[in-house]
Structure formats: structure tokens, C-alpha cells
Amino acid sequence: MKATELKRYSHWLPAILVAAVVVLAGARLITLSVHERAAQMRIAAQSVVVRHSRLIEARLQALTDRARNEAQRAASILGDGTPPVPPASAIPERDTLWMTARGTVLRAPDAAVARALAGEWASTDGGRAAAGVFGPVRYGSQWFVAAQAPIELRSANGTAAASARSVAYESLDALLLQAHFGLLVNEGYDFELSQRAPVTHEPRVFLSSRPGTLAEPATSAIRPPAVLSPASPSAYFELAVRPRTGWYPARELAAEIGLLAVLAWAFAFGAHDLTQSLRRMRSALATLRRRLRAVNERLVVEIERRQTLQKSLEHARYHDPFTGLPNRRYLMDQVDYALRALRTRRRQRIAIVLIDIDRFKLINDTLGHTAGDELMLQAAQRFAKALGGLECVLARWGSDQLAVLVYEVDSIAAHAIASELQNARQEPFALRQHRIRIGTRIGFTCIDSGLQRADDALREADIALSVAKRHQNPSTVAYTPGMGGAAVSLVSLEADLHVALDRNEFRLLFQPIVDMRGPRVVGAEALLRWRHPVEGLLAPEEFLAIAEEAGVIVPVTRWIIQRVCRLAAEWRKRLPQGRNFYISVNLSAAVLRDAGLRDYVARVLEETHTPPGNLKFELTEGGLISNVSTAREVLEAFHSMGIELMLDDFGTGYSSLSYLQLFPFDYVKIDRPFVNRTGSERANNAITSAILQMASSLGLRAVAEVVETQAAAQALLQMGCNFGQGYFFSAPVEAEEAFEQLRTYTGPSKLVPTVLATADAPDQGDTANDTLVLPDAPTLVLPQRR
């Protein structure tokens, strides 16, 4: 029995020997390869951690340079004051502060952060250094890194005065973002940013890509800028990285072991297959014969199925597969036959009714497309019952539309039929344990002449249906000849848009933006108008939507930008030296998708020698929601060029606070301020005040739009809104008149505001403590049309 078993398995012996040799040799090669790869990965990781450490050091150096520049600026402002008490008009730059050597804050735009940084400075021994980086300091949910530099003060006799410090700070997240720290994750590394405690020398982790401590990481010290001594200072941060897959990537090791197993299997079974080739060939031949028989059987079945399908082709060609109703092709043929019958007087008149189901897409998205088909089937059954014994054809015209061809019916009877169809959908429909009510829009046309084509007859019903869709409530509309003219006019308007630029038919008006404290004009909004050769002067709401759909909005916007830049360059030459102003241009969602917009704006600014500060862009929330990632990238590019951005129409639509933080806006334009708009004046003023306080806390400037009364302007100024725009100040005017207002504006005739600063209030641009002196005047209601 043992001899028999040995003989049975003896043919596997060569395969086993070959597999053993391959496995031993491959294991040795894999071991050497893994160690070499680990060494290469450690060298690469060390290079990566050193490179990113240098980038962070560069950002620390930039922060230190900013502190030193602010110190020089503070020294020039403070002069020889002893002790160093800055004047009321002295304000540090953004993200900087002035303090004494003992940590007392002198001036700071953000008092809360300043106190936290000054407290950290006073509580450590960093106060003995003349300059350098300290922190990080935790404030709220953020860590702040700060750099300080001494403010060199001199008394009148040239001796050193009381010492002070200039501090520049930045959030740790922002500093790392500017140092492109996120590239570490894209390069496939885990990281840990820490700092050694000065007493315990224990690491304090500020940022880590994973919980726990990295095992055997590659590390690099991040040193602060050497301000005083050329010798290398102690490490400020320590950066540790480790490949996300580890020094010995398990996936690659598993792949190599798998490859070795495959090779061993291939060599072993290759040797075995050589001894068994004849048997396999015989087995393959038998398998091919069985497959041939199976193919012949399937061919017979396919021929029978083809014959069955060919028999039902005529029915499937002219009927909807799910509802069983006649389809569009069948209805077109029937309409054509009916028109021929009208021409031969075999019929007197016909009516074509198109029925559109409201919210059909919503039903498809929530309950599924089969539920939508089931709804169409139930609706068709109800409509067929409502049509009763009429001679007609009910067909499925589209995914959410039904069509009815009714014979021998006049317009009065067609109205009655449409009303019956509207009544038929009143009862709820039962769909998958849901009871759903639907609305229908119906458009129909009555034809008593056979001179039309089928396409023209159905187009009339479709135009009537389009008019019905524009109504707010479900309705029934009969076609009239004027509807066709309106549709043709809309198509003609779209065609004229494509040549309007070449014909120089566009023009710009400018509505001034007023600093109500002056009062003086600080800028203007460019407003587009189209002087159509037939329709006359068209406002934007009459053609901008068509321009976006037709793809004309991008070249039109480019024309506006070029015109505004040339005009701004001309105004700068005519205004006194140092007089600042800006012109804002509206950007739509379609324009933000223009890939070459940034380069075009940069080129126009360079060609016209216009500073970026003279140009601002206005965007609405609707234009941002369509593509947030693209919009953010484009707006960040504009902001880096120095072009400030305005969020237009704030207070309408979504009014999401996330857009104020996600995008780099500098202004918010409050649409129709809530002042004297309803009977609840106190509530409206509270809402407006809350919006203004929110904008101020986010570092944004507010511009009130559509200011049309003296009371509104007075209330806005008292609440801290310094800038206004609207018919109360000026209607949109031509460029030359806008320039004259920029140069000589003295305010509306019945509003001459005078701002009197209180004697004890510091002059920091805050108007909350100002007293507004205005003459009494009746409220003047100006037109709403802009």
C-alpha cells in the first residue's frame, strides 16, 4: 500500500525540489531588498524633514522681520515720549502690537490676543532678550507664534528713553500653511511638530497627523532667527516625520512575497505540466467539444428569441415600454395623419394638449425612477378615464409629460377638457406606501387648418406649456399667436447679444459709493446697460441671464474690466496727488469659471498702469455656491494681486457666515438695510446693527446698498456703517459726472452730516462714540429701480 502511494506522488518530486530552490533564493533577495529600501526611505525622509524645517524657519524669519519693521515704524511714531505712551492716532499694523518691556500692552488692533501674548512674554524669561521669537501661546482654539523687537526710543538730548517692544504674531496654522506644510501629507508622511519644555525638556506636541508618538522618526530642529548673536540658538520647534507606510512597507513586502509565491508555483507546476501535457491536451479537446455543443444550443435559443423580438418590434417602436402608452413617434404620426385629414376636409378641427407633471424629478430622486414611471402610469389611467368617450390619442410625450390629441373639438371644448384633466389629478396618488399630490401645467392649441406641419402644431402647444410653467401656481394656458412672437423675440435677443460688443452697444453707468462721515465719494460701482438698436436701453436683469446661457457673459465682463481700468487710469491723472478711489465690477458665476480671467486682469492692470487698489470685484452668494473650490482659488489669486473683494447683496438669499470666513472678502454690501422697511423699526435696526457688529468683528468694512432716505442714512451712520450707496446720494450717472462727484461731492442737498469726535475718545476710526449732527428733514422716498 505504501509503495502504491509513493508511486502516486512521485511525479510531484521534481516540482517540489524546484519550488524549494526558488523560495530559498527569493527569500534571500527579498531580505536584502527590504533593508536597502528602508535605508533609502530614511535618507529621503531626512531630506524631507530638513527641507520643511527650513521652510518653517523662513516663515519665522519673516515674522521676525515684520516685528523689526513694525518696531522701526513705532519708533518713528512714538518719537521721544517718556514713558512711551503712543498718541491716539497711532495704530499698529494688523497682527502686531506695542507693549512695554514688562508686558503692558500699549496699542493693539486685537486686544484679546495682545493681552494673551503680553502675558506669555511677561511670565517667561524672554523679556530679557532684545529681540526674538517666543510662544506658541494658546488663545481660544488657536496657537499663536510671536516675534518681538525693541522699539529704540531717543529722548530730546539723544539719550535712550523708556524701552518698548513691537510684537508681530501669527497663528501657527497660518504660518504652517504659508510654509506649504500640507505637502508633507501629499508626500506620504506622518508628522509631529513639538517643542521641548524649558525645565522638564519633555516634548509638547502642537500638531500631529496621527495619535501617539511616531516610532523611529526622522527629526530636524527648527531654530528661531539668530537676531543678536551669529551662533545657532537652541531649537524652537522639533519636526519629526515617518513614512505613512513605515520604514518597511508591508504592502510592498507582501507584494514581493506574493510574487515569490507565484514564481515558485509557476516553476513547480511548469515542471509538472511537462509530464502531463498529453493528458491536458486530451482533456482540453473534450472540453472544446462540450463547449461547441453548448454554443450550438445557445444559437438555437437566440434565433428563437430574435424571431420573438422581431414579432414585437412594431409594437415596441410605437409604445412606451413601461406604461404601454403610445410614444412620441406614434403621436407625431397621428398628428400628421390628422393634419392631412384637415386638408382634405375629412375632419373639421383638432386640439393638441401637453401635460407636464410638477415635481417629477423630485419623485425620481427620492423614490426611484420606477416610482416615477408608476406615477406616469397612474396619471395616464386617470386622464384616460377623464377623457371618457372622446375620440383621442393619449401618449407619453416625455419623461414627465403626457400628450393628448383630441379630434373634432373647438377651443371652448378644449378648455373644458383641460379643466377635466386638471381635476383628475386632485386626489393623491399611492406610490410605495406614500400618498403624493401632484401639480400639472397644461398647454394646448386648437388647429382648424391643415396647412401646418406636425412639428409646428406641437411647437405651439409646447410654447403654451412654457408660458404655463412660468406661472407660480399650476395653470392651463391656450396658445395665442403673440406667444410665438415672444419666443422669436427672445431668440432674436440672444442672437443680438453675440454681436453687441462688436457694434459697441454696451455702455457703463456709475453709482457713487459715499463715505457718510465726510461726506465724500470714495468709489463707484460700474453698472452695465445695453443700448439695443430696436428695444432701446435695456437694464441688466433683461439680458444678463440670457448672456450667461449663451456664453457671452465672459467677453462682456472682460470688456467691462478693461473699460473700468482705462477709466481709473484717466481719473488718477486728473485727480490731485494721493487722492484714493476705487471702481467695483460685478462678477457672475460663469465668469469665475473663466480659466484665463486672472491673467487677463493682471495684463489689463499692467497695460493701463492702474494700481490694483483702484479695482474691486463684487460677488453674490449665488455665484459662489455653484462651484466653491474654483471660486475660492480664483478669489485667492485676485486677493494676492491686491484687488479687494466685496460680498454683494448680504442680507438676502443664504447669507451664510461661512462664506465670510471661507473667501478673502474685505467688504460686505448690505442689501437694502433693515432701516424703516417695515413697521417694526426697533427690530430692523437691531438686525442691521448685529450685521454691522459681525462684519466689524470679522475685520470687514460694510457698505449699505439702496439707501434712499435721509432717516436711513442717519440711522446707518449712528450704528457704525460709514459707507452708503443709493439714490439718496446719487442715481447711476455717466463717467464724467461720476468723476465730478468724486472730485467735488459735498453730500445730498438735505443731508450735510458733521461728525464731532468726543474729547476723551481716542481717534481710532471707530464711529461708535461719535455724535452725528443732522438737520431735521422729511423722509424722501426715492424710486426702487436701480
Secondary structure as GFF3:
##gff-version 3
##sequence-region A 1 786
A	DSSP	alpha_helix	2	9	.	.	.	ID=ss1
A	DSSP	three_ten_helix	10	12	.	.	.	ID=ss2
A	DSSP	alpha_helix	13	78	.	.	.	ID=ss3
A	DSSP	beta_strand	96	100	.	.	.	ID=ss4
A	DSSP	beta_strand	105	107	.	.	.	ID=ss5
A	DSSP	alpha_helix	111	123	.	.	.	ID=ss6
A	DSSP	three_ten_helix	125	128	.	.	.	ID=ss7
A	DSSP	beta_strand	132	139	.	.	.	ID=ss8
A	DSSP	beta_strand	142	151	.	.	.	ID=ss9
A	DSSP	beta_strand	164	171	.	.	.	ID=ss10
A	DSSP	alpha_helix	172	178	.	.	.	ID=ss11
A	DSSP	alpha_helix	183	186	.	.	.	ID=ss12
A	DSSP	beta_strand	189	196	.	.	.	ID=ss13
A	DSSP	beta_strand	203	208	.	.	.	ID=ss14
A	DSSP	beta_strand	218	222	.	.	.	ID=ss15
A	DSSP	beta_strand	237	243	.	.	.	ID=ss16
A	DSSP	alpha_helix	250	275	.	.	.	ID=ss17
A	DSSP	alpha_helix	277	317	.	.	.	ID=ss18
A	DSSP	alpha_helix	328	343	.	.	.	ID=ss19
A	DSSP	beta_strand	350	357	.	.	.	ID=ss20
A	DSSP	alpha_helix	360	367	.	.	.	ID=ss21
A	DSSP	alpha_helix	369	387	.	.	.	ID=ss22
A	DSSP	beta_strand	392	398	.	.	.	ID=ss23
A	DSSP	beta_strand	401	407	.	.	.	ID=ss24
A	DSSP	alpha_helix	411	424	.	.	.	ID=ss25
A	DSSP	beta_strand	429	431	.	.	.	ID=ss26
A	DSSP	beta_strand	434	436	.	.	.	ID=ss27
A	DSSP	beta_strand	440	447	.	.	.	ID=ss28
A	DSSP	alpha_helix	454	469	.	.	.	ID=ss29
A	DSSP	beta_strand	476	478	.	.	.	ID=ss30
A	DSSP	alpha_helix	481	500	.	.	.	ID=ss31
A	DSSP	beta_strand	506	515	.	.	.	ID=ss32
A	DSSP	beta_strand	520	532	.	.	.	ID=ss33
A	DSSP	beta_strand	536	538	.	.	.	ID=ss34
A	DSSP	three_ten_helix	540	542	.	.	.	ID=ss35
A	DSSP	alpha_helix	544	550	.	.	.	ID=ss36
A	DSSP	alpha_helix	553	574	.	.	.	ID=ss37
A	DSSP	beta_strand	582	586	.	.	.	ID=ss38
A	DSSP	alpha_helix	589	592	.	.	.	ID=ss39
A	DSSP	alpha_helix	597	608	.	.	.	ID=ss40
A	DSSP	three_ten_helix	612	614	.	.	.	ID=ss41
A	DSSP	beta_strand	615	620	.	.	.	ID=ss42
A	DSSP	alpha_helix	621	625	.	.	.	ID=ss43
A	DSSP	alpha_helix	628	641	.	.	.	ID=ss44
A	DSSP	beta_strand	644	650	.	.	.	ID=ss45
A	DSSP	alpha_helix	657	662	.	.	.	ID=ss46
A	DSSP	beta_strand	667	670	.	.	.	ID=ss47
A	DSSP	alpha_helix	681	697	.	.	.	ID=ss48
A	DSSP	beta_strand	701	704	.	.	.	ID=ss49
A	DSSP	alpha_helix	710	718	.	.	.	ID=ss50
A	DSSP	beta_strand	723	724	.	.	.	ID=ss51
A	DSSP	alpha_helix	735	744	.	.	.	ID=ss52
A	DSSP	beta_strand	754	756	.	.	.	ID=ss53
A	DSSP	beta_strand	771	773	.	.	.	ID=ss54
###
